[in-house]
Amino acid sequence: MALYSDIVMDHFRHPRNVGVIENADGVGEVGNAKCGDIMKIYLKIDGDTIADAKFETFGCGSAIASSSMATELIKGKPVSDALALTNQAVVQALDGLPAHKIHCSVLAEEAIKLALKDYYDKNGLDYDKQQFPDCENCAHCHAH
């Protein structure tokens, strides 16, 4: 079996939604230069819908594919769906990732959640803080 699925390779070679959204409604950045993966997600939210999602990722092919797939999974969906997106859903949509690359899908989930938190903060909206990553104590960003 190949190390990476055809879907991972497609999203790596032809990533969807690369770029910046000027005046984004929410921006989330995760990662660590020491471990080599930095992911930034931009969201445009219209009402209760993710109207657009873009990303900038500095990292390996799995990080790029995870960013690409994660943005595809939330575009056009309700904010509640984006908030509920899990790294496991990203991995499943990519038809799997090697065990040592699962952290890339975790970064995608966390970047989306931080972009949503940014949106809530900018708009003074209430939210359950437990729904969002605790980046101050993020194990995979501070482990290296």
Secondary structure, DSSP 8 states (H G I E B T S, - for coil): --SS-HHHHHHHHS-SSBS--TT-SEEEEEEETTTTEEEEEEEEEETTEEEEEEEEEES-HHHHHHHHHHHHHHTTSBHHHHHH--HHHHHHHTT---GGGHHHHHHHHHHHHHHHHHHHHHTT----GGGS--GGG-HHHH--
